[in-house]
């Protein structure tokens, strides 16, 4: 893990397509993310898209916390995924 410019960077031991699915496919994320109890794209779908709003609610003692985020931009590149 390397911190630079206020960002955390992690090396993922997987191809970018697999890492993308693990983090951005809400159905897949619920299988491994022990901090989440509920995660979904408002209006339907498994992946957030430009202007989509995602809702995420915590699990256990974090159940009272929730976050709604709006996807602002998304583009893929030959090197992987760029936001």
Secondary structure, 3 states (H helix, E strand, C coil): CEEECCEEECCCCCCHHHHHHHHHEHHHHHHHCCCEEEEEECCCCCECCCCCEEEEEECHHHCCCEEEEECCCCEEECCEEEC
